Amino acid sequence: MTLHTAGTDQLETARQSSAGRSSRTMHSGKHLRQTLIALTEGTKLAEHQSPGDATIMCLRGQVTLHCGTRTVVVTEGHLVDVPAQRHDLVADTEALVLLTVGLG
């Protein structure tokens, strides 16, 4: 299955979800986890902290990452580091992101 196909499926599931989101773990190993996350426009992932080093790659749409006073707009095709501090993520448009987390 390609990321494009999996992403299309996850976006459809997110559209049907009352939470406005859907996710699927694409890889989970001893040191690395990759999760495909689909968000409908306006959906917010509440403030949380990553368990390790992490990046977000926006595959479709646009999201905004908030960390304290720092705001980072992540557009399609861009990859950003996720801060080690508490942060949240908001879908500015319908969006699909690939979250990669180092597990230690």
Secondary structure, DSSP 8 states (H G I E B T S, - for coil): --HHHHHHHHHHHHHHSTTSEEEEEEEE-SSEEEEEEEE-TT-EEEEE--SS-EEEEEEESEEEEEETTEEEEEETT-EEEE-SS-EEEEESSSEEEEEEEE--
